[in-house]
Amino acid sequence: MLRVQARAAGAAAAVTVRQRETWDRMMATNDLTQYVATDPGGEIVGIVSLLVMPNLGYDCRPTAFIEAMVVAEPHRRHGVGRLLLERLLADAAAAGCHKVQLLAHKRHAHDGAHDFYRALGFEAEAEGFRLYLGPR
């Protein structure tokens, strides 16, 4: 059985100072929740972030943004991503969000990721744009 936790720091091997500082900053950010799925042994098998952004539009209802969803390769297609997103979507609804947005790279159009999001009710209705700043 998998367990999904919100704002939980899991065990990690060889965590760098920069990663620890980033994690601490994330945990201190209001309206940012990191969801972590662990297997029965406590190993992290999936993560995803939710940012709830206040909004003056939509009768002042916030917008939720999903970012950085990753499920470890051996655990894909076993319900980990669904558990993560079901919990995240319930929390976004409880926060009164008007909508939930996520970007899925075009390269995932044929590996099942886009179909996965559609199966959860997401619709591809906008064209997204990105601009990467600084070194890649």
Chimera marker file (.cmm) of the C-alpha trace (Angstrom):
<marker_set name="trace">
<marker id="1" x="0.000" y="0.000" z="0.000" r="1" g="1" b="0" radius="0.5"/>
<marker id="2" x="1.301" y="3.437" z="-0.909" r="1" g="1" b="0" radius="0.5"/>
<marker id="3" x="1.019" y="6.437" z="1.331" r="1" g="1" b="0" radius="0.5"/>
<marker id="4" x="0.694" y="10.033" z="0.168" r="1" g="1" b="0" radius="0.5"/>
<marker id="5" x="1.781" y="12.803" z="2.511" r="1" g="1" b="0" radius="0.5"/>
<marker id="6" x="1.586" y="16.557" z="2.127" r="1" g="1" b="0" radius="0.5"/>
<marker id="7" x="4.569" y="18.675" z="3.187" r="1" g="1" b="0" radius="0.5"/>
<marker id="8" x="6.567" y="15.646" z="4.173" r="1" g="1" b="0" radius="0.5"/>
<marker id="9" x="10.325" y="15.402" z="3.988" r="1" g="1" b="0" radius="0.5"/>
<marker id="10" x="11.359" y="11.899" z="3.030" r="1" g="1" b="0" radius="0.5"/>
<marker id="11" x="14.645" y="10.129" z="3.509" r="1" g="1" b="0" radius="0.5"/>
<marker id="12" x="17.118" y="10.895" z="0.763" r="1" g="1" b="0" radius="0.5"/>
<marker id="13" x="20.585" y="9.688" z="-0.033" r="1" g="1" b="0" radius="0.5"/>
<marker id="14" x="23.342" y="12.172" z="-0.803" r="1" g="1" b="0" radius="0.5"/>
<marker id="15" x="21.296" y="15.344" z="-0.449" r="1" g="1" b="0" radius="0.5"/>
<marker id="16" x="23.343" y="18.376" z="-1.415" r="1" g="1" b="0" radius="0.5"/>
<marker id="17" x="23.416" y="21.598" z="0.575" r="1" g="1" b="0" radius="0.5"/>
<marker id="18" x="21.638" y="23.328" z="-2.308" r="1" g="1" b="0" radius="0.5"/>
<marker id="19" x="18.907" y="20.686" z="-2.371" r="1" g="1" b="0" radius="0.5"/>
<marker id="20" x="18.417" y="20.946" z="1.415" r="1" g="1" b="0" radius="0.5"/>
<marker id="21" x="18.237" y="24.751" z="1.209" r="1" g="1" b="0" radius="0.5"/>
<marker id="22" x="15.759" y="24.541" z="-1.668" r="1" g="1" b="0" radius="0.5"/>
<marker id="23" x="13.603" y="22.035" z="0.222" r="1" g="1" b="0" radius="0.5"/>
<marker id="24" x="13.616" y="24.267" z="3.305" r="1" g="1" b="0" radius="0.5"/>
<marker id="25" x="12.622" y="27.257" z="1.170" r="1" g="1" b="0" radius="0.5"/>
<marker id="26" x="9.814" y="25.236" z="-0.418" r="1" g="1" b="0" radius="0.5"/>
<marker id="27" x="8.490" y="24.184" z="2.985" r="1" g="1" b="0" radius="0.5"/>
<marker id="28" x="8.525" y="27.832" z="4.129" r="1" g="1" b="0" radius="0.5"/>
<marker id="29" x="6.562" y="29.043" z="1.085" r="1" g="1" b="0" radius="0.5"/>
<marker id="30" x="2.924" y="29.800" z="1.849" r="1" g="1" b="0" radius="0.5"/>
<marker id="31" x="0.442" y="27.997" z="-0.395" r="1" g="1" b="0" radius="0.5"/>
<marker id="32" x="3.078" y="25.571" z="-1.755" r="1" g="1" b="0" radius="0.5"/>
<marker id="33" x="2.537" y="21.932" z="-0.898" r="1" g="1" b="0" radius="0.5"/>
<marker id="34" x="4.859" y="19.090" z="-1.844" r="1" g="1" b="0" radius="0.5"/>
<marker id="35" x="3.162" y="15.692" z="-2.066" r="1" g="1" b="0" radius="0.5"/>
<marker id="36" x="5.316" y="12.639" z="-1.512" r="1" g="1" b="0" radius="0.5"/>
<marker id="37" x="4.259" y="9.044" z="-2.167" r="1" g="1" b="0" radius="0.5"/>
<marker id="38" x="6.180" y="6.369" z="-0.317" r="1" g="1" b="0" radius="0.5"/>
<marker id="39" x="6.167" y="2.603" z="-0.546" r="1" g="1" b="0" radius="0.5"/>
<marker id="40" x="5.653" y="0.458" z="2.585" r="1" g="1" b="0" radius="0.5"/>
<marker id="41" x="9.391" y="0.631" z="3.310" r="1" g="1" b="0" radius="0.5"/>
<marker id="42" x="9.346" y="4.437" z="3.312" r="1" g="1" b="0" radius="0.5"/>
<marker id="43" x="11.116" y="4.826" z="-0.038" r="1" g="1" b="0" radius="0.5"/>
<marker id="44" x="9.927" y="7.839" z="-2.021" r="1" g="1" b="0" radius="0.5"/>
<marker id="45" x="8.332" y="6.617" z="-5.244" r="1" g="1" b="0" radius="0.5"/>
<marker id="46" x="6.544" y="9.760" z="-6.450" r="1" g="1" b="0" radius="0.5"/>
<marker id="47" x="6.395" y="13.515" z="-5.923" r="1" g="1" b="0" radius="0.5"/>
<marker id="48" x="4.393" y="16.477" z="-7.167" r="1" g="1" b="0" radius="0.5"/>
<marker id="49" x="4.047" y="20.127" z="-6.165" r="1" g="1" b="0" radius="0.5"/>
<marker id="50" x="0.904" y="22.245" z="-5.832" r="1" g="1" b="0" radius="0.5"/>
<marker id="51" x="1.002" y="26.033" z="-5.706" r="1" g="1" b="0" radius="0.5"/>
<marker id="52" x="-2.245" y="27.821" z="-4.845" r="1" g="1" b="0" radius="0.5"/>
<marker id="53" x="-2.026" y="31.361" z="-6.192" r="1" g="1" b="0" radius="0.5"/>
<marker id="54" x="-4.420" y="34.083" z="-5.027" r="1" g="1" b="0" radius="0.5"/>
<marker id="55" x="-6.310" y="35.641" z="-7.902" r="1" g="1" b="0" radius="0.5"/>
<marker id="56" x="-8.402" y="38.797" z="-8.293" r="1" g="1" b="0" radius="0.5"/>
<marker id="57" x="-10.310" y="37.223" z="-11.167" r="1" g="1" b="0" radius="0.5"/>
<marker id="58" x="-12.902" y="34.478" z="-10.917" r="1" g="1" b="0" radius="0.5"/>
<marker id="59" x="-14.574" y="36.169" z="-7.933" r="1" g="1" b="0" radius="0.5"/>
<marker id="60" x="-11.223" y="36.100" z="-6.076" r="1" g="1" b="0" radius="0.5"/>
<marker id="61" x="-10.972" y="32.307" z="-6.254" r="1" g="1" b="0" radius="0.5"/>
<marker id="62" x="-7.371" y="31.064" z="-6.397" r="1" g="1" b="0" radius="0.5"/>
<marker id="63" x="-5.757" y="29.158" z="-9.236" r="1" g="1" b="0" radius="0.5"/>
<marker id="64" x="-3.840" y="25.944" z="-8.556" r="1" g="1" b="0" radius="0.5"/>
<marker id="65" x="-0.656" y="25.083" z="-10.438" r="1" g="1" b="0" radius="0.5"/>
<marker id="66" x="0.769" y="21.572" z="-10.613" r="1" g="1" b="0" radius="0.5"/>
<marker id="67" x="4.512" y="21.295" z="-11.137" r="1" g="1" b="0" radius="0.5"/>
<marker id="68" x="7.258" y="18.701" z="-11.179" r="1" g="1" b="0" radius="0.5"/>
<marker id="69" x="5.294" y="15.459" z="-11.093" r="1" g="1" b="0" radius="0.5"/>
<marker id="70" x="7.644" y="12.503" z="-11.111" r="1" g="1" b="0" radius="0.5"/>
<marker id="71" x="6.976" y="8.825" z="-10.443" r="1" g="1" b="0" radius="0.5"/>
<marker id="72" x="9.938" y="6.452" z="-10.246" r="1" g="1" b="0" radius="0.5"/>
<marker id="73" x="10.115" y="4.254" z="-13.345" r="1" g="1" b="0" radius="0.5"/>
<marker id="74" x="9.459" y="0.895" z="-11.607" r="1" g="1" b="0" radius="0.5"/>
<marker id="75" x="6.329" y="2.338" z="-9.963" r="1" g="1" b="0" radius="0.5"/>
<marker id="76" x="4.696" y="3.839" z="-13.058" r="1" g="1" b="0" radius="0.5"/>
<marker id="77" x="1.323" y="2.479" z="-14.148" r="1" g="1" b="0" radius="0.5"/>
<marker id="78" x="0.658" y="1.177" z="-10.627" r="1" g="1" b="0" radius="0.5"/>
<marker id="79" x="-1.579" y="3.996" z="-9.353" r="1" g="1" b="0" radius="0.5"/>
<marker id="80" x="1.065" y="6.204" z="-7.725" r="1" g="1" b="0" radius="0.5"/>
<marker id="81" x="0.407" y="9.208" z="-9.961" r="1" g="1" b="0" radius="0.5"/>
<marker id="82" x="-3.348" y="8.801" z="-9.588" r="1" g="1" b="0" radius="0.5"/>
<marker id="83" x="-3.078" y="8.742" z="-5.776" r="1" g="1" b="0" radius="0.5"/>
<marker id="84" x="-0.890" y="11.841" z="-5.806" r="1" g="1" b="0" radius="0.5"/>
<marker id="85" x="-3.181" y="13.804" z="-8.110" r="1" g="1" b="0" radius="0.5"/>
<marker id="86" x="-6.402" y="12.691" z="-6.426" r="1" g="1" b="0" radius="0.5"/>
<marker id="87" x="-5.086" y="14.014" z="-3.095" r="1" g="1" b="0" radius="0.5"/>
<marker id="88" x="-3.763" y="17.187" z="-4.726" r="1" g="1" b="0" radius="0.5"/>
<marker id="89" x="-7.050" y="17.860" z="-6.565" r="1" g="1" b="0" radius="0.5"/>
<marker id="90" x="-9.065" y="17.317" z="-3.379" r="1" g="1" b="0" radius="0.5"/>
<marker id="91" x="-6.843" y="19.838" z="-1.583" r="1" g="1" b="0" radius="0.5"/>
<marker id="92" x="-7.168" y="22.343" z="-4.459" r="1" g="1" b="0" radius="0.5"/>
<marker id="93" x="-10.962" y="21.988" z="-4.329" r="1" g="1" b="0" radius="0.5"/>
<marker id="94" x="-10.931" y="22.435" z="-0.537" r="1" g="1" b="0" radius="0.5"/>
<marker id="95" x="-8.872" y="25.622" z="-1.030" r="1" g="1" b="0" radius="0.5"/>
<marker id="96" x="-11.658" y="26.976" z="-3.259" r="1" g="1" b="0" radius="0.5"/>
<marker id="97" x="-9.601" y="26.974" z="-6.449" r="1" g="1" b="0" radius="0.5"/>
<marker id="98" x="-11.412" y="27.963" z="-9.628" r="1" g="1" b="0" radius="0.5"/>
<marker id="99" x="-9.119" y="25.930" z="-11.869" r="1" g="1" b="0" radius="0.5"/>
<marker id="100" x="-6.061" y="23.712" z="-11.838" r="1" g="1" b="0" radius="0.5"/>
<marker id="101" x="-3.349" y="24.134" z="-14.443" r="1" g="1" b="0" radius="0.5"/>
<marker id="102" x="-0.464" y="21.927" z="-15.418" r="1" g="1" b="0" radius="0.5"/>
<marker id="103" x="1.979" y="21.781" z="-18.276" r="1" g="1" b="0" radius="0.5"/>
<marker id="104" x="2.986" y="18.482" z="-19.818" r="1" g="1" b="0" radius="0.5"/>
<marker id="105" x="5.817" y="18.621" z="-22.309" r="1" g="1" b="0" radius="0.5"/>
<marker id="106" x="5.007" y="17.698" z="-25.903" r="1" g="1" b="0" radius="0.5"/>
<marker id="107" x="7.558" y="14.889" z="-25.685" r="1" g="1" b="0" radius="0.5"/>
<marker id="108" x="5.131" y="13.092" z="-23.334" r="1" g="1" b="0" radius="0.5"/>
<marker id="109" x="2.359" y="12.971" z="-25.936" r="1" g="1" b="0" radius="0.5"/>
<marker id="110" x="3.241" y="9.382" z="-26.835" r="1" g="1" b="0" radius="0.5"/>
<marker id="111" x="4.438" y="7.894" z="-23.530" r="1" g="1" b="0" radius="0.5"/>
<marker id="112" x="1.050" y="7.868" z="-21.826" r="1" g="1" b="0" radius="0.5"/>
<marker id="113" x="1.398" y="11.015" z="-19.702" r="1" g="1" b="0" radius="0.5"/>
<marker id="114" x="-1.091" y="13.073" z="-21.717" r="1" g="1" b="0" radius="0.5"/>
<marker id="115" x="-3.582" y="10.180" z="-21.713" r="1" g="1" b="0" radius="0.5"/>
<marker id="116" x="-3.101" y="9.878" z="-17.940" r="1" g="1" b="0" radius="0.5"/>
<marker id="117" x="-3.981" y="13.545" z="-17.391" r="1" g="1" b="0" radius="0.5"/>
<marker id="118" x="-6.995" y="13.294" z="-19.712" r="1" g="1" b="0" radius="0.5"/>
<marker id="119" x="-8.230" y="10.240" z="-17.779" r="1" g="1" b="0" radius="0.5"/>
<marker id="120" x="-8.242" y="12.412" z="-14.646" r="1" g="1" b="0" radius="0.5"/>
<marker id="121" x="-10.417" y="15.033" z="-16.365" r="1" g="1" b="0" radius="0.5"/>
<marker id="122" x="-7.799" y="17.484" z="-17.625" r="1" g="1" b="0" radius="0.5"/>
<marker id="123" x="-8.348" y="18.981" z="-21.068" r="1" g="1" b="0" radius="0.5"/>
<marker id="124" x="-5.717" y="20.340" z="-23.437" r="1" g="1" b="0" radius="0.5"/>
<marker id="125" x="-7.297" y="23.714" z="-24.101" r="1" g="1" b="0" radius="0.5"/>
<marker id="126" x="-4.487" y="26.232" z="-24.157" r="1" g="1" b="0" radius="0.5"/>
<marker id="127" x="-1.134" y="26.691" z="-25.816" r="1" g="1" b="0" radius="0.5"/>
<marker id="128" x="1.655" y="27.032" z="-23.295" r="1" g="1" b="0" radius="0.5"/>
<marker id="129" x="4.801" y="29.067" z="-23.722" r="1" g="1" b="0" radius="0.5"/>
<marker id="130" x="8.098" y="28.861" z="-21.867" r="1" g="1" b="0" radius="0.5"/>
<marker id="131" x="11.167" y="30.995" z="-21.685" r="1" g="1" b="0" radius="0.5"/>
<marker id="132" x="14.182" y="29.470" z="-19.964" r="1" g="1" b="0" radius="0.5"/>
<marker id="133" x="16.393" y="31.982" z="-18.196" r="1" g="1" b="0" radius="0.5"/>
<marker id="134" x="20.103" y="31.495" z="-17.624" r="1" g="1" b="0" radius="0.5"/>
<marker id="135" x="22.164" y="28.375" z="-18.240" r="1" g="1" b="0" radius="0.5"/>
<marker id="136" x="20.321" y="25.133" z="-18.819" r="1" g="1" b="0" radius="0.5"/>
<link id1="1" id2="2" r="1" g="1" b="0" radius="0.2"/>
<link id1="2" id2="3" r="1" g="1" b="0" radius="0.2"/>
<link id1="3" id2="4" r="1" g="1" b="0" radius="0.2"/>
<link id1="4" id2="5" r="1" g="1" b="0" radius="0.2"/>
<link id1="5" id2="6" r="1" g="1" b="0" radius="0.2"/>
<link id1="6" id2="7" r="1" g="1" b="0" radius="0.2"/>
<link id1="7" id2="8" r="1" g="1" b="0" radius="0.2"/>
<link id1="8" id2="9" r="1" g="1" b="0" radius="0.2"/>
<link id1="9" id2="10" r="1" g="1" b="0" radius="0.2"/>
<link id1="10" id2="11" r="1" g="1" b="0" radius="0.2"/>
<link id1="11" id2="12" r="1" g="1" b="0" radius="0.2"/>
<link id1="12" id2="13" r="1" g="1" b="0" radius="0.2"/>
<link id1="13" id2="14" r="1" g="1" b="0" radius="0.2"/>
<link id1="14" id2="15" r="1" g="1" b="0" radius="0.2"/>
<link id1="15" id2="16" r="1" g="1" b="0" radius="0.2"/>
<link id1="16" id2="17" r="1" g="1" b="0" radius="0.2"/>
<link id1="17" id2="18" r="1" g="1" b="0" radius="0.2"/>
<link id1="18" id2="19" r="1" g="1" b="0" radius="0.2"/>
<link id1="19" id2="20" r="1" g="1" b="0" radius="0.2"/>
<link id1="20" id2="21" r="1" g="1" b="0" radius="0.2"/>
<link id1="21" id2="22" r="1" g="1" b="0" radius="0.2"/>
<link id1="22" id2="23" r="1" g="1" b="0" radius="0.2"/>
<link id1="23" id2="24" r="1" g="1" b="0" radius="0.2"/>
<link id1="24" id2="25" r="1" g="1" b="0" radius="0.2"/>
<link id1="25" id2="26" r="1" g="1" b="0" radius="0.2"/>
<link id1="26" id2="27" r="1" g="1" b="0" radius="0.2"/>
<link id1="27" id2="28" r="1" g="1" b="0" radius="0.2"/>
<link id1="28" id2="29" r="1" g="1" b="0" radius="0.2"/>
<link id1="29" id2="30" r="1" g="1" b="0" radius="0.2"/>
<link id1="30" id2="31" r="1" g="1" b="0" radius="0.2"/>
<link id1="31" id2="32" r="1" g="1" b="0" radius="0.2"/>
<link id1="32" id2="33" r="1" g="1" b="0" radius="0.2"/>
<link id1="33" id2="34" r="1" g="1" b="0" radius="0.2"/>
<link id1="34" id2="35" r="1" g="1" b="0" radius="0.2"/>
<link id1="35" id2="36" r="1" g="1" b="0" radius="0.2"/>
<link id1="36" id2="37" r="1" g="1" b="0" radius="0.2"/>
<link id1="37" id2="38" r="1" g="1" b="0" radius="0.2"/>
<link id1="38" id2="39" r="1" g="1" b="0" radius="0.2"/>
<link id1="39" id2="40" r="1" g="1" b="0" radius="0.2"/>
<link id1="40" id2="41" r="1" g="1" b="0" radius="0.2"/>
<link id1="41" id2="42" r="1" g="1" b="0" radius="0.2"/>
<link id1="42" id2="43" r="1" g="1" b="0" radius="0.2"/>
<link id1="43" id2="44" r="1" g="1" b="0" radius="0.2"/>
<link id1="44" id2="45" r="1" g="1" b="0" radius="0.2"/>
<link id1="45" id2="46" r="1" g="1" b="0" radius="0.2"/>
<link id1="46" id2="47" r="1" g="1" b="0" radius="0.2"/>
<link id1="47" id2="48" r="1" g="1" b="0" radius="0.2"/>
<link id1="48" id2="49" r="1" g="1" b="0" radius="0.2"/>
<link id1="49" id2="50" r="1" g="1" b="0" radius="0.2"/>
<link id1="50" id2="51" r="1" g="1" b="0" radius="0.2"/>
<link id1="51" id2="52" r="1" g="1" b="0" radius="0.2"/>
<link id1="52" id2="53" r="1" g="1" b="0" radius="0.2"/>
<link id1="53" id2="54" r="1" g="1" b="0" radius="0.2"/>
<link id1="54" id2="55" r="1" g="1" b="0" radius="0.2"/>
<link id1="55" id2="56" r="1" g="1" b="0" radius="0.2"/>
<link id1="56" id2="57" r="1" g="1" b="0" radius="0.2"/>
<link id1="57" id2="58" r="1" g="1" b="0" radius="0.2"/>
<link id1="58" id2="59" r="1" g="1" b="0" radius="0.2"/>
<link id1="59" id2="60" r="1" g="1" b="0" radius="0.2"/>
<link id1="60" id2="61" r="1" g="1" b="0" radius="0.2"/>
<link id1="61" id2="62" r="1" g="1" b="0" radius="0.2"/>
<link id1="62" id2="63" r="1" g="1" b="0" radius="0.2"/>
<link id1="63" id2="64" r="1" g="1" b="0" radius="0.2"/>
<link id1="64" id2="65" r="1" g="1" b="0" radius="0.2"/>
<link id1="65" id2="66" r="1" g="1" b="0" radius="0.2"/>
<link id1="66" id2="67" r="1" g="1" b="0" radius="0.2"/>
<link id1="67" id2="68" r="1" g="1" b="0" radius="0.2"/>
<link id1="68" id2="69" r="1" g="1" b="0" radius="0.2"/>
<link id1="69" id2="70" r="1" g="1" b="0" radius="0.2"/>
<link id1="70" id2="71" r="1" g="1" b="0" radius="0.2"/>
<link id1="71" id2="72" r="1" g="1" b="0" radius="0.2"/>
<link id1="72" id2="73" r="1" g="1" b="0" radius="0.2"/>
<link id1="73" id2="74" r="1" g="1" b="0" radius="0.2"/>
<link id1="74" id2="75" r="1" g="1" b="0" radius="0.2"/>
<link id1="75" id2="76" r="1" g="1" b="0" radius="0.2"/>
<link id1="76" id2="77" r="1" g="1" b="0" radius="0.2"/>
<link id1="77" id2="78" r="1" g="1" b="0" radius="0.2"/>
<link id1="78" id2="79" r="1" g="1" b="0" radius="0.2"/>
<link id1="79" id2="80" r="1" g="1" b="0" radius="0.2"/>
<link id1="80" id2="81" r="1" g="1" b="0" radius="0.2"/>
<link id1="81" id2="82" r="1" g="1" b="0" radius="0.2"/>
<link id1="82" id2="83" r="1" g="1" b="0" radius="0.2"/>
<link id1="83" id2="84" r="1" g="1" b="0" radius="0.2"/>
<link id1="84" id2="85" r="1" g="1" b="0" radius="0.2"/>
<link id1="85" id2="86" r="1" g="1" b="0" radius="0.2"/>
<link id1="86" id2="87" r="1" g="1" b="0" radius="0.2"/>
<link id1="87" id2="88" r="1" g="1" b="0" radius="0.2"/>
<link id1="88" id2="89" r="1" g="1" b="0" radius="0.2"/>
<link id1="89" id2="90" r="1" g="1" b="0" radius="0.2"/>
<link id1="90" id2="91" r="1" g="1" b="0" radius="0.2"/>
<link id1="91" id2="92" r="1" g="1" b="0" radius="0.2"/>
<link id1="92" id2="93" r="1" g="1" b="0" radius="0.2"/>
<link id1="93" id2="94" r="1" g="1" b="0" radius="0.2"/>
<link id1="94" id2="95" r="1" g="1" b="0" radius="0.2"/>
<link id1="95" id2="96" r="1" g="1" b="0" radius="0.2"/>
<link id1="96" id2="97" r="1" g="1" b="0" radius="0.2"/>
<link id1="97" id2="98" r="1" g="1" b="0" radius="0.2"/>
<link id1="98" id2="99" r="1" g="1" b="0" radius="0.2"/>
<link id1="99" id2="100" r="1" g="1" b="0" radius="0.2"/>
<link id1="100" id2="101" r="1" g="1" b="0" radius="0.2"/>
<link id1="101" id2="102" r="1" g="1" b="0" radius="0.2"/>
<link id1="102" id2="103" r="1" g="1" b="0" radius="0.2"/>
<link id1="103" id2="104" r="1" g="1" b="0" radius="0.2"/>
<link id1="104" id2="105" r="1" g="1" b="0" radius="0.2"/>
<link id1="105" id2="106" r="1" g="1" b="0" radius="0.2"/>
<link id1="106" id2="107" r="1" g="1" b="0" radius="0.2"/>
<link id1="107" id2="108" r="1" g="1" b="0" radius="0.2"/>
<link id1="108" id2="109" r="1" g="1" b="0" radius="0.2"/>
<link id1="109" id2="110" r="1" g="1" b="0" radius="0.2"/>
<link id1="110" id2="111" r="1" g="1" b="0" radius="0.2"/>
<link id1="111" id2="112" r="1" g="1" b="0" radius="0.2"/>
<link id1="112" id2="113" r="1" g="1" b="0" radius="0.2"/>
<link id1="113" id2="114" r="1" g="1" b="0" radius="0.2"/>
<link id1="114" id2="115" r="1" g="1" b="0" radius="0.2"/>
<link id1="115" id2="116" r="1" g="1" b="0" radius="0.2"/>
<link id1="116" id2="117" r="1" g="1" b="0" radius="0.2"/>
<link id1="117" id2="118" r="1" g="1" b="0" radius="0.2"/>
<link id1="118" id2="119" r="1" g="1" b="0" radius="0.2"/>
<link id1="119" id2="120" r="1" g="1" b="0" radius="0.2"/>
<link id1="120" id2="121" r="1" g="1" b="0" radius="0.2"/>
<link id1="121" id2="122" r="1" g="1" b="0" radius="0.2"/>
<link id1="122" id2="123" r="1" g="1" b="0" radius="0.2"/>
<link id1="123" id2="124" r="1" g="1" b="0" radius="0.2"/>
<link id1="124" id2="125" r="1" g="1" b="0" radius="0.2"/>
<link id1="125" id2="126" r="1" g="1" b="0" radius="0.2"/>
<link id1="126" id2="127" r="1" g="1" b="0" radius="0.2"/>
<link id1="127" id2="128" r="1" g="1" b="0" radius="0.2"/>
<link id1="128" id2="129" r="1" g="1" b="0" radius="0.2"/>
<link id1="129" id2="130" r="1" g="1" b="0" radius="0.2"/>
<link id1="130" id2="131" r="1" g="1" b="0" radius="0.2"/>
<link id1="131" id2="132" r="1" g="1" b="0" radius="0.2"/>
<link id1="132" id2="133" r="1" g="1" b="0" radius="0.2"/>
<link id1="133" id2="134" r="1" g="1" b="0" radius="0.2"/>
<link id1="134" id2="135" r="1" g="1" b="0" radius="0.2"/>
<link id1="135" id2="136" r="1" g="1" b="0" radius="0.2"/>
</marker_set>
